Amino acid sequence: MGRDTETAVPAVRIEGLWKRFGEQVAVAGVDLALPAGQFIGLVGPNGAGKTTTLSMVTGLLRPDQGRVEICGQDVWQDPAAVKARIGVLPEGLRMFERLSGRELLAYTGRLRGLPGAEVDKRATQLLDVLDLAGSQHKLVVDYSTGMRKKIGLAAALLHNPEALFLDEPFEGVDPVSAQTIRAVLERYTASGATVVFSSHVMELVESLCSWVAVMAGGRVRTHGPVAEVRGDAPTLQDAFLELVGVRGRAAGEDLDWLGGGAR
């Protein structure tokens, strides 16, 4: 059965979130309410604060200031309860690389408190759907980038979380693996669950997401349904470039020495 998406409680509520690293302000007072049951994109240029924000939202990094609620529960007051309800695929995910893919899922599921038989059943299904069945006994250390992303996604989905947080899930992934990941995520959100993922690839976000938040300089510039954020611009990419202040002379205008065979 699908989850109830009519609830007024947002999937994620972020209030006054700040994070500094020395003199550098990475996140500067983010306020957001992310709707439940949707595919949500958190987009921005490199250094916008996307990864830092997602790390604080999922309890991986403690904020200097502010609060986060997921499914109505405070992330930092009851972190264990919140983490039981979410799945996370962070950028640069560290795994137990000397386990095989199947062993990694078996360990993750039992760590989550699922019965062994149920873990094995779900692992078999996920390995099959994500096209990893033929590599299930290979050590994770020998997996390609795309395979690592897929086994990480399988581990994040194994306990059937209410919300899934993915940091650049398609970065470095080949088109076939990307399509597989996309199909699984679309099926997951169709059940009423929530996916929040960061990216700087606007075409991907526009084709996948129903709701988007644009970050730049550690702040949220705008947010809402994709059509509203795009506005009258031809594409989300055009709207994004305008929002983050990329305008003016063409790139490379001053590089008159570049190309043409001149030395």
N, C-alpha and C positions, 0 to 999 in steps of 0.2 A: 504494500500500500504506500502511496505517496504521502509525504509529510504535509501538514497543514500550513499552507503559505498565506493564509488570510490573517494571521496574527499581526497585531500592530507592533509587536516587539521587533526591532530591527535585528538582523543577524549579528551585526557589529555596531557598537556605539563607541565612538572615540571623542574624548573631551579634553581639550587643552593639552595635547601631547607635545612634549619638548624633549629633545636630546642634544647634548653638546659633547664633543670630543675635544677637550682642551679649549682652544679659542674658536674652534669650528662649530657652528650651529648646523646640525644635520637635519633636524626637524624642529620647526618653529611655530608651535601652537596649532596643531592640526585638530580640527573638529569635523567629524563625519558621522553620518548614520547610514550604514549600508543595508539596503533592503534584503529581506530573506527570500530564498527561493529563486535567485537570479544568478546570472553569469556576470561577474563584476570585474572590470579592468581597472587597475591602478597604474596609470601611465605617466611618463615623464622622461626627460633626457637623463643621461648618465649623471649621477650626483644629485638627483632631484630629492632624494630621501625616501625612495620607495622601499628599498630593502630594509633600511633602519625602521621605517614605520611598520612594515610587516613583522619584523623581528620583535618589536615591542607589543604589537597586537597579539601575537601568538605566545607570548611569555618567554621568549628566548633572550630578550634584552630588556633590562629594567629601565623605564623612562626616568628622566630627571624630574618630570612634572606631568600631571595629567592622569587620566584613568581610561580604562578600556573595559567594556562589557561585551561578552559573546553569548548570544542566546540568553541574555538577561543576567548572566553571572559575571562578577568582577574577576578579571583575569589575575590580578595580583593579590586579591583577598583569598581566593580559593583556586589556586593554579591547578591542583590535581584534578578537581572536578571539571574545570574548563578543558584541560588537555585530554580528558577522556571523551569529550564531545567533538573534538576537532581533529583534522588530519593536516599535516604540514609537510611540504616538500621545499625546503630552503635551498637557496643557491649554494653550490659547492657542498652539497650534502655529504657528510662523512658517514660511511657505512662500515659494517663489519666485513671487510673485504675478503677475509679468509673463510667465509661461509659461501656456500653455493646460493643461487637465487632462491631455491626452495627452502633451504635451511634458514635463510634470512627471514623469509615470510613466516616460517614455523616459529622462530624465536620471537619475532615481533608480535605475532598473534597471541602467543602464550604470555608474553610480557604484558599485553593488554588485558589479560584475564579471560580470554576466550577459551572454551573447551577445546582440547586437542583435535577431536574429530571435526569440529566446525572449522577450525583453523585450516586443517588439511583440505577440507572441501572447498573453502573459499580460495585458498592458495592455488589449487588446481584450476579453478575457474578463471582467476585473474591471470595466471600464467598463460592460459590458453587464449583469452581475449586479447591480451597485450602481446601476443606472438612471441612469448618467451619459453614456451613449453620445450622447445628443442634445446634450450640453453639452461634449463632449470638446474642441472647438476654441475654446471660450470661455475668456477669461483667468481665472485663479483669483481675481484681485482682484474679479471680478464675481460670484463664487459666493456663494450664501446660506450661512448657518451650517450647515445640514444637508448641503449639497453639499461644503462644506469638510471636514466630518467624514468624509464618505464618500471623498473623494479622498485624505485623509490616511490613512484605513484601507487604501485600495488601495495606497498607497505603502509602508505598513508590512507588508503581506502579500505584496508582489511577489516577494520572494526566498524565500518559503515558510519562515518562521522556525519554530524549535522552540517558542518561547514568545513570546507577544504581551502587551504591557503597555499598558493604555489608561487614561488619566486622565479621568474623567467623559465617556465617549464619547457619552452620550445627552443631555448638557446642551445645552439650546437647540435640540434637534432635533425636527422635526415628527413626528407619529405614523407617517406613511408611511415616511419615511427611517429612523426608529427600528426599524421592523419589518424593513426591508431589511438594516440593519446587524446586527440580531439573528439573522436567518436565516443570514447569511454566517458569523458567529461560531460559531453552533451547528454548522454544517457543518465548520468548521475544527477545533473540539474533538472532533468525532466521528471525526476521523482520528487522534486520539491526541495532538494538540498541546495546549498549555496556554495558557489566557487568564487574565490577572490584571487586573482593572479596579477602579478606585475609584469610589465612589458614596455619596451619602447618601439615595438613594431605596430604602427597604427593600423595597417591593413588587416593584421591578425585580430586586433582588438575589435575593429569595426565589423568583421565577419562573425566573430564569436559572441561578443558581449551585448547584453541588453542595457547595461548601466556602466557608467565610467566616471572616474575621478582623475583629474589632471593635476599633477604636482610639478612644481619647479621651485628651486631655491628653498626646499624644506617646507613649503606651504602648499595648500590646495588652492589652485587658481579657479577651478570650477568643477561642478559635479552634477550628475543627473542622468536621465536616459540618454543613450547615445545620440538619438535624433535631435534632442534638445541641445546637447553640447556641440554637435556638428553645426546646427543652425542653418544659415544660408550658404555655408561653405560647400564646395563640391565634394569634399571628402573629409573624414575625421583628421587626416594628416594635415590638410590645409588649416583647419580650425585649430589644431594643436600648435602648429608653427606660429600662428597669430597669437595664441594665448601665452606661449612661452617667450614671445618677443623676438622671434627670428624674422627679421625683415631688413630692408636696406639693400646695399650693393650685393651683387652676385658673388658667390664663393669663388675665390681664386682670381678676382679682378686684378689684383696687384701682381700676380704671378706671370707677367708677360714673358718671362724667360723660359717658362715651362713648356715643353713639347716642341713640335716643329723641327726637331733634329738639331736645334741650335745648341752649341756648347760654349 
